[in-house]
Each structure stands twice: as C-alpha cells, then as structure tokens.
Amino acid sequence: MAKDIEPKAETIAETENYLVWRAEEPDGETTYHLELNNVTIHFFTEEWEEFKELAALLLKA
C-alpha cells in the first residue's frame, strides 16, 4: 500500500494580496505558510504560535 506523500493543505485566511495556509505533512508535522505577494514565510507549529503572539502585540500598538 503506497503512503500518501502529499501534504493536506487548508487555507486559513486570504485577501487579494496575502494568503495564510496550513499543511499537514506526511510525517505528522503541521507547517504554516504566510504568503505576502512574492515572499513566502514557512513556520513550524512552535514558530507559528510565537508569530501569532507578535502579531497580537502589533495590533495593540
């Protein structure tokens, strides 16, 4: 039986120019991807949680 090697992707949020999506990787890791025009930033779960804390602080500023 062949293993599923493609990640399962889900869009979290999207605007005209920006996109955030999550991928459930075949190895069980969840990765998060922040696309800002032609730049994509990839996060592991722990990094994503810290980034969300940073974004929340920016919204309070």
Phi and psi restraints in degrees (range 20) as a CNS / XPLOR table:
assign (resid 1 and name C) (resid 2 and name N)
       (resid 2 and name CA) (resid 2 and name C) 1.0 -76.9 20.0 2
assign (resid 2 and name N) (resid 2 and name CA)
       (resid 2 and name C) (resid 3 and name N) 1.0 140.3 20.0 2
assign (resid 2 and name C) (resid 3 and name N)
       (resid 3 and name CA) (resid 3 and name C) 1.0 -79.2 20.0 2
assign (resid 3 and name N) (resid 3 and name CA)
       (resid 3 and name C) (resid 4 and name N) 1.0 146.6 20.0 2
assign (resid 3 and name C) (resid 4 and name N)
       (resid 4 and name CA) (resid 4 and name C) 1.0 -75.2 20.0 2
assign (resid 4 and name N) (resid 4 and name CA)
       (resid 4 and name C) (resid 5 and name N) 1.0 113.6 20.0 2
assign (resid 4 and name C) (resid 5 and name N)
       (resid 5 and name CA) (resid 5 and name C) 1.0 -99.7 20.0 2
assign (resid 5 and name N) (resid 5 and name CA)
       (resid 5 and name C) (resid 6 and name N) 1.0 -3.5 20.0 2
assign (resid 5 and name C) (resid 6 and name N)
       (resid 6 and name CA) (resid 6 and name C) 1.0 -91.1 20.0 2
assign (resid 6 and name N) (resid 6 and name CA)
       (resid 6 and name C) (resid 7 and name N) 1.0 135.0 20.0 2
assign (resid 6 and name C) (resid 7 and name N)
       (resid 7 and name CA) (resid 7 and name C) 1.0 -69.5 20.0 2
assign (resid 7 and name N) (resid 7 and name CA)
       (resid 7 and name C) (resid 8 and name N) 1.0 152.6 20.0 2
assign (resid 7 and name C) (resid 8 and name N)
       (resid 8 and name CA) (resid 8 and name C) 1.0 -95.3 20.0 2
assign (resid 8 and name N) (resid 8 and name CA)
       (resid 8 and name C) (resid 9 and name N) 1.0 113.5 20.0 2
assign (resid 8 and name C) (resid 9 and name N)
       (resid 9 and name CA) (resid 9 and name C) 1.0 -101.8 20.0 2
assign (resid 9 and name N) (resid 9 and name CA)
       (resid 9 and name C) (resid 10 and name N) 1.0 146.5 20.0 2
assign (resid 9 and name C) (resid 10 and name N)
       (resid 10 and name CA) (resid 10 and name C) 1.0 -142.0 20.0 2
assign (resid 10 and name N) (resid 10 and name CA)
       (resid 10 and name C) (resid 11 and name N) 1.0 129.5 20.0 2
assign (resid 10 and name C) (resid 11 and name N)
       (resid 11 and name CA) (resid 11 and name C) 1.0 -74.3 20.0 2
assign (resid 11 and name N) (resid 11 and name CA)
       (resid 11 and name C) (resid 12 and name N) 1.0 131.1 20.0 2
assign (resid 11 and name C) (resid 12 and name N)
       (resid 12 and name CA) (resid 12 and name C) 1.0 -94.0 20.0 2
assign (resid 12 and name N) (resid 12 and name CA)
       (resid 12 and name C) (resid 13 and name N) 1.0 -46.6 20.0 2
assign (resid 12 and name C) (resid 13 and name N)
       (resid 13 and name CA) (resid 13 and name C) 1.0 -155.1 20.0 2
assign (resid 13 and name N) (resid 13 and name CA)
       (resid 13 and name C) (resid 14 and name N) 1.0 151.1 20.0 2
assign (resid 13 and name C) (resid 14 and name N)
       (resid 14 and name CA) (resid 14 and name C) 1.0 -153.3 20.0 2
assign (resid 14 and name N) (resid 14 and name CA)
       (resid 14 and name C) (resid 15 and name N) 1.0 137.8 20.0 2
assign (resid 14 and name C) (resid 15 and name N)
       (resid 15 and name CA) (resid 15 and name C) 1.0 -123.6 20.0 2
assign (resid 15 and name N) (resid 15 and name CA)
       (resid 15 and name C) (resid 16 and name N) 1.0 -170.9 20.0 2
assign (resid 15 and name C) (resid 16 and name N)
       (resid 16 and name CA) (resid 16 and name C) 1.0 -61.6 20.0 2
assign (resid 16 and name N) (resid 16 and name CA)
       (resid 16 and name C) (resid 17 and name N) 1.0 -36.3 20.0 2
assign (resid 16 and name C) (resid 17 and name N)
       (resid 17 and name CA) (resid 17 and name C) 1.0 -115.0 20.0 2
assign (resid 17 and name N) (resid 17 and name CA)
       (resid 17 and name C) (resid 18 and name N) 1.0 -8.8 20.0 2
assign (resid 17 and name C) (resid 18 and name N)
       (resid 18 and name CA) (resid 18 and name C) 1.0 -129.3 20.0 2
assign (resid 18 and name N) (resid 18 and name CA)
       (resid 18 and name C) (resid 19 and name N) 1.0 152.2 20.0 2
assign (resid 18 and name C) (resid 19 and name N)
       (resid 19 and name CA) (resid 19 and name C) 1.0 -148.2 20.0 2
assign (resid 19 and name N) (resid 19 and name CA)
       (resid 19 and name C) (resid 20 and name N) 1.0 137.6 20.0 2
assign (resid 19 and name C) (resid 20 and name N)
       (resid 20 and name CA) (resid 20 and name C) 1.0 -124.0 20.0 2
assign (resid 20 and name N) (resid 20 and name CA)
       (resid 20 and name C) (resid 21 and name N) 1.0 128.4 20.0 2
assign (resid 20 and name C) (resid 21 and name N)
       (resid 21 and name CA) (resid 21 and name C) 1.0 -140.9 20.0 2
assign (resid 21 and name N) (resid 21 and name CA)
       (resid 21 and name C) (resid 22 and name N) 1.0 157.9 20.0 2
assign (resid 21 and name C) (resid 22 and name N)
       (resid 22 and name CA) (resid 22 and name C) 1.0 -118.9 20.0 2
assign (resid 22 and name N) (resid 22 and name CA)
       (resid 22 and name C) (resid 23 and name N) 1.0 143.7 20.0 2
assign (resid 22 and name C) (resid 23 and name N)
       (resid 23 and name CA) (resid 23 and name C) 1.0 -127.8 20.0 2
assign (resid 23 and name N) (resid 23 and name CA)
       (resid 23 and name C) (resid 24 and name N) 1.0 129.7 20.0 2
assign (resid 23 and name C) (resid 24 and name N)
       (resid 24 and name CA) (resid 24 and name C) 1.0 -91.2 20.0 2
assign (resid 24 and name N) (resid 24 and name CA)
       (resid 24 and name C) (resid 25 and name N) 1.0 107.1 20.0 2
assign (resid 24 and name C) (resid 25 and name N)
       (resid 25 and name CA) (resid 25 and name C) 1.0 -76.5 20.0 2
assign (resid 25 and name N) (resid 25 and name CA)
       (resid 25 and name C) (resid 26 and name N) 1.0 155.4 20.0 2
assign (resid 25 and name C) (resid 26 and name N)
       (resid 26 and name CA) (resid 26 and name C) 1.0 -59.1 20.0 2
assign (resid 26 and name N) (resid 26 and name CA)
       (resid 26 and name C) (resid 27 and name N) 1.0 -25.8 20.0 2
assign (resid 26 and name C) (resid 27 and name N)
       (resid 27 and name CA) (resid 27 and name C) 1.0 -85.0 20.0 2
assign (resid 27 and name N) (resid 27 and name CA)
       (resid 27 and name C) (resid 28 and name N) 1.0 4.2 20.0 2
assign (resid 27 and name C) (resid 28 and name N)
       (resid 28 and name CA) (resid 28 and name C) 1.0 95.3 20.0 2
assign (resid 28 and name N) (resid 28 and name CA)
       (resid 28 and name C) (resid 29 and name N) 1.0 -10.6 20.0 2
assign (resid 28 and name C) (resid 29 and name N)
       (resid 29 and name CA) (resid 29 and name C) 1.0 -76.7 20.0 2
assign (resid 29 and name N) (resid 29 and name CA)
       (resid 29 and name C) (resid 30 and name N) 1.0 143.3 20.0 2
assign (resid 29 and name C) (resid 30 and name N)
       (resid 30 and name CA) (resid 30 and name C) 1.0 -103.8 20.0 2
assign (resid 30 and name N) (resid 30 and name CA)
       (resid 30 and name C) (resid 31 and name N) 1.0 130.4 20.0 2
assign (resid 30 and name C) (resid 31 and name N)
       (resid 31 and name CA) (resid 31 and name C) 1.0 -119.8 20.0 2
assign (resid 31 and name N) (resid 31 and name CA)
       (resid 31 and name C) (resid 32 and name N) 1.0 151.5 20.0 2
assign (resid 31 and name C) (resid 32 and name N)
       (resid 32 and name CA) (resid 32 and name C) 1.0 -121.1 20.0 2
assign (resid 32 and name N) (resid 32 and name CA)
       (resid 32 and name C) (resid 33 and name N) 1.0 144.3 20.0 2
assign (resid 32 and name C) (resid 33 and name N)
       (resid 33 and name CA) (resid 33 and name C) 1.0 -133.0 20.0 2
assign (resid 33 and name N) (resid 33 and name CA)
       (resid 33 and name C) (resid 34 and name N) 1.0 125.6 20.0 2
assign (resid 33 and name C) (resid 34 and name N)
       (resid 34 and name CA) (resid 34 and name C) 1.0 -112.5 20.0 2
assign (resid 34 and name N) (resid 34 and name CA)
       (resid 34 and name C) (resid 35 and name N) 1.0 111.2 20.0 2
assign (resid 34 and name C) (resid 35 and name N)
       (resid 35 and name CA) (resid 35 and name C) 1.0 -102.8 20.0 2
assign (resid 35 and name N) (resid 35 and name CA)
       (resid 35 and name C) (resid 36 and name N) 1.0 119.3 20.0 2
assign (resid 35 and name C) (resid 36 and name N)
       (resid 36 and name CA) (resid 36 and name C) 1.0 -120.2 20.0 2
assign (resid 36 and name N) (resid 36 and name CA)
       (resid 36 and name C) (resid 37 and name N) 1.0 95.9 20.0 2
assign (resid 36 and name C) (resid 37 and name N)
       (resid 37 and name CA) (resid 37 and name C) 1.0 54.5 20.0 2
assign (resid 37 and name N) (resid 37 and name CA)
       (resid 37 and name C) (resid 38 and name N) 1.0 -112.9 20.0 2
assign (resid 37 and name C) (resid 38 and name N)
       (resid 38 and name CA) (resid 38 and name C) 1.0 -98.6 20.0 2
assign (resid 38 and name N) (resid 38 and name CA)
       (resid 38 and name C) (resid 39 and name N) 1.0 13.5 20.0 2
assign (resid 38 and name C) (resid 39 and name N)
       (resid 39 and name CA) (resid 39 and name C) 1.0 -116.2 20.0 2
assign (resid 39 and name N) (resid 39 and name CA)
       (resid 39 and name C) (resid 40 and name N) 1.0 132.7 20.0 2
assign (resid 39 and name C) (resid 40 and name N)
       (resid 40 and name CA) (resid 40 and name C) 1.0 -121.2 20.0 2
assign (resid 40 and name N) (resid 40 and name CA)
       (resid 40 and name C) (resid 41 and name N) 1.0 130.4 20.0 2
assign (resid 40 and name C) (resid 41 and name N)
       (resid 41 and name CA) (resid 41 and name C) 1.0 -110.9 20.0 2
assign (resid 41 and name N) (resid 41 and name CA)
       (resid 41 and name C) (resid 42 and name N) 1.0 129.4 20.0 2
assign (resid 41 and name C) (resid 42 and name N)
       (resid 42 and name CA) (resid 42 and name C) 1.0 -105.9 20.0 2
assign (resid 42 and name N) (resid 42 and name CA)
       (resid 42 and name C) (resid 43 and name N) 1.0 136.3 20.0 2
assign (resid 42 and name C) (resid 43 and name N)
       (resid 43 and name CA) (resid 43 and name C) 1.0 -127.7 20.0 2
assign (resid 43 and name N) (resid 43 and name CA)
       (resid 43 and name C) (resid 44 and name N) 1.0 141.4 20.0 2
assign (resid 43 and name C) (resid 44 and name N)
       (resid 44 and name CA) (resid 44 and name C) 1.0 -83.7 20.0 2
assign (resid 44 and name N) (resid 44 and name CA)
       (resid 44 and name C) (resid 45 and name N) 1.0 168.3 20.0 2
assign (resid 44 and name C) (resid 45 and name N)
       (resid 45 and name CA) (resid 45 and name C) 1.0 -54.1 20.0 2
assign (resid 45 and name N) (resid 45 and name CA)
       (resid 45 and name C) (resid 46 and name N) 1.0 -47.3 20.0 2
assign (resid 45 and name C) (resid 46 and name N)
       (resid 46 and name CA) (resid 46 and name C) 1.0 -62.9 20.0 2
assign (resid 46 and name N) (resid 46 and name CA)
       (resid 46 and name C) (resid 47 and name N) 1.0 -39.9 20.0 2
assign (resid 46 and name C) (resid 47 and name N)
       (resid 47 and name CA) (resid 47 and name C) 1.0 -66.8 20.0 2
assign (resid 47 and name N) (resid 47 and name CA)
       (resid 47 and name C) (resid 48 and name N) 1.0 -39.5 20.0 2
assign (resid 47 and name C) (resid 48 and name N)
       (resid 48 and name CA) (resid 48 and name C) 1.0 -62.8 20.0 2
assign (resid 48 and name N) (resid 48 and name CA)
       (resid 48 and name C) (resid 49 and name N) 1.0 -43.4 20.0 2
assign (resid 48 and name C) (resid 49 and name N)
       (resid 49 and name CA) (resid 49 and name C) 1.0 -61.2 20.0 2
assign (resid 49 and name N) (resid 49 and name CA)
       (resid 49 and name C) (resid 50 and name N) 1.0 -42.0 20.0 2
assign (resid 49 and name C) (resid 50 and name N)
       (resid 50 and name CA) (resid 50 and name C) 1.0 -66.5 20.0 2
assign (resid 50 and name N) (resid 50 and name CA)
       (resid 50 and name C) (resid 51 and name N) 1.0 -38.9 20.0 2
assign (resid 50 and name C) (resid 51 and name N)
       (resid 51 and name CA) (resid 51 and name C) 1.0 -62.4 20.0 2
assign (resid 51 and name N) (resid 51 and name CA)
       (resid 51 and name C) (resid 52 and name N) 1.0 -40.4 20.0 2
assign (resid 51 and name C) (resid 52 and name N)
       (resid 52 and name CA) (resid 52 and name C) 1.0 -63.4 20.0 2
assign (resid 52 and name N) (resid 52 and name CA)
       (resid 52 and name C) (resid 53 and name N) 1.0 -37.3 20.0 2
assign (resid 52 and name C) (resid 53 and name N)
       (resid 53 and name CA) (resid 53 and name C) 1.0 -62.1 20.0 2
assign (resid 53 and name N) (resid 53 and name CA)
       (resid 53 and name C) (resid 54 and name N) 1.0 -43.2 20.0 2
assign (resid 53 and name C) (resid 54 and name N)
       (resid 54 and name CA) (resid 54 and name C) 1.0 -61.6 20.0 2
assign (resid 54 and name N) (resid 54 and name CA)
       (resid 54 and name C) (resid 55 and name N) 1.0 -45.3 20.0 2
assign (resid 54 and name C) (resid 55 and name N)
       (resid 55 and name CA) (resid 55 and name C) 1.0 -62.3 20.0 2
assign (resid 55 and name N) (resid 55 and name CA)
       (resid 55 and name C) (resid 56 and name N) 1.0 -39.1 20.0 2
assign (resid 55 and name C) (resid 56 and name N)
       (resid 56 and name CA) (resid 56 and name C) 1.0 -64.0 20.0 2
assign (resid 56 and name N) (resid 56 and name CA)
       (resid 56 and name C) (resid 57 and name N) 1.0 -39.8 20.0 2
assign (resid 56 and name C) (resid 57 and name N)
       (resid 57 and name CA) (resid 57 and name C) 1.0 -64.7 20.0 2
assign (resid 57 and name N) (resid 57 and name CA)
       (resid 57 and name C) (resid 58 and name N) 1.0 -38.5 20.0 2
assign (resid 57 and name C) (resid 58 and name N)
       (resid 58 and name CA) (resid 58 and name C) 1.0 -63.9 20.0 2
assign (resid 58 and name N) (resid 58 and name CA)
       (resid 58 and name C) (resid 59 and name N) 1.0 -36.8 20.0 2
assign (resid 58 and name C) (resid 59 and name N)
       (resid 59 and name CA) (resid 59 and name C) 1.0 -68.7 20.0 2
assign (resid 59 and name N) (resid 59 and name CA)
       (resid 59 and name C) (resid 60 and name N) 1.0 -26.5 20.0 2
assign (resid 59 and name C) (resid 60 and name N)
       (resid 60 and name CA) (resid 60 and name C) 1.0 -81.0 20.0 2
assign (resid 60 and name N) (resid 60 and name CA)
       (resid 60 and name C) (resid 61 and name N) 1.0 -20.1 20.0 2
